[in-house]
Amino acid sequence: MERFYLIVSHVARLELLVPLGVKLVQLRIKDQPDTEIRRQITRARDFCAVHGAQLVVNDHWRAAIDLRCRFVHLGQEDMQTADFVALRTAGVRVGLSTHDEAELDRALSHDPAYVALGPVYPTLLKKMKWGPQGLERVAQWKKIAGQTPVVAIGGLTPDRLPGVFAAGADSAAVVTDIQMADDPEARTRTWLTACAS
């Protein structure tokens, strides 16, 4: 699994940053009509194919199947309505969000491509009902998940990266640190370098 996992909220941001060397990117579109969601997913799918990057579609698993995407990410709420059999039949890999042990057990029962744990640190992006999980929790997740990769998300910065990987995370998912950066391209390069070392 790629150590750097970029998460963007619009295909235009994906097209700006993937050419810098990003190999794993999630398109997380919220509150848009279905036609716009599918337009962006299609553009992102084709763009990632050209640049040799893996696109992960957040939430919109039906569109992902229809548009022949190969990877989706589902939150706990989405897991309740997702058709895992249809996803498997279509050859779509699935990453799942987790926040506590019950959710982790449930996620692992679906044989996911990875489990995400967050927020590891306080995050500004969205109101979370869970407090920061911390590095000990990352280590605990890795122990339980075994061969299944663990993605750390929430409040990550390049300075915090060594601790996150030392705790056992296989990948670091980044949203706010790049989204809020004055120069997202320079910040993405910093992340790529930090994850490569």
N, C-alpha and C positions, 0 to 999 in steps of 0.2 A: 504494500500500500504506500502511496506517495506520502511523504512526511508533511508537505505543505498542501493544505486544502482550502482553496479560496471560495468564499461565498459572496455572490453578488445579487443585486435585486433588479437588474435590468440587463438585457442582452448587449446594450451599448457599452456598459462597463466591462462585460466579459470580452467584447471585441477589442477593447483598449488594453486589457491586462494579460490575456492569454498569450499573445505573441511574445511576451517577455520571458516565457519559459514555463508558464503555469501548466501543469499536467493533470490536475484534478480540480474541477470547478463545479460548484453547485449554483444553479439558477433558482433563486427563491423569489418568486413573483407573488405579491399579495394584492388583493382587492382590484383585480382587473377582469374585464369580461373575457369569456372563454376564447373568443376569436383573437384577442390580443395576446392571451397566454400562449395559444398555439402558434401564433406568428413568431413570438419571441423564442419559443422552444425550437421551432423549425430552424430559425436563423442560427441559434446557438449550437444546435446539433451539427449543422453543416460547417459552421466555422470551426468547431472543435475537431471535426473530422479532418479538416485541412491542416490543422496545427498539431495533430497527434495528441490532443488532450481528451481526457475522460469527462464527459458531461454527466452531472447528476441532476435530475429534475426533482425539485422539492414539491411534495404534496400531490401534484397533478399526475397521479399514476395512470389514469385512463388515457390522458393525452399522450403520456410517455409511451404507452403500448401502441396507440394508434399511429404515432409518429415514428415508431421503430427506434426509440431510444433504449439504451441498454442498462440504465442505472437510475433508480429513484431513491429519494430519502423521505422517510415518513416519520412524523411526530406520533406521540401516543394516541392522540385523538384520531388521526388518519388511519392508524392501524386497525381501529375498530370497524372501519367501513371498507378498508382495502381488500381486494380479492387476491390473496396470496397465491392461490392456485393459478389464476389467470396470469399473474406476473411471472410465476415460474415457467408456465407453459410458453410464454412469450420470450423466455430467456432473459428476463430483466432481473438484475441484481438489486438488492434492497439494503439500504443502511437505515438504522432505526435509532431514534432519540431515546435516552433513558435518564432518569433522575433519582431513582431509588431502587432498592434490591428487587422489589416485586416487578417493577417495570423491566429491569434487566433480565430477570428470569423469563418473563413473557417474551421479550425481544429475542433472547437466545433460542427459545422454542421454535422460532421461525427460520433458524439457520441463516442469519443475516450476513451480508458481506462485511459489515462492521457494526459496532454499537458506538453511539456518541454519548458522552457524559458531559453535562454542563448545568449551570455555568461553573467552570473551575474557579474563576475569580469573579469579583463583582463586575457586572456588565451594564453598560449604559443603553444598550440597543433596545431591549424590551423589558417590560415589567415581568419579573419571574416570581412564581410562588415559591420557588426553591432558593435558599440562600446559597452562597458560594460553597462548592463541594470540596475544594482543596485538593492538594496533591496526594494525601493519604488515600483519599477516595479513588483517585486515578489508579493508584497501586492496587487497591482492593478490587477494582473493576477488572484490571488486567489479570489478576489471579483467578477470578471467577470466569472470565471470558475465555481464558486459555488461548487457543489458536485463532479465535475471532479477533480481528484488529479493533483496538479502542481508539476512538477519535476524541480528543479533548477540545472543548469549545467554551468560550465565554471569558472575556476580559484578558485574552492572551496578547502578549507583546513579545518582540524578539528577545528582550531581557529575561523574560520568564520561561523562554523556550527550553533551556538546558534542564531546568527542574522538572518541566512537564515530561520531557523524554526520559529523564532519569527515573521518574516515577512509573514509567511503563507505557505511556501513550505511544501509539504507533504513528499517529498523525495529529497535526494541529490545525484546527479549522479557524479561519480568521474572517471576521466580518467588520466590526467597528473600527479596528486599528487602521484598516486600509480605507474603509468608507469615509472616515472623518479626516483622513490625512490631507494636508495642503497639496501634496504631490503624490497621488495614489500610485503612479508608476514607479517613482523612486522608492516608495515604501514597499511596494511589491518586490522590487529587486532586493531590498534589505531582507525581506522575509525569505526569499528564495536562497539567498546566500546563507542566512542563519540556519535554515533547515538542511542545507547541503553539508554543513560542517559537522 
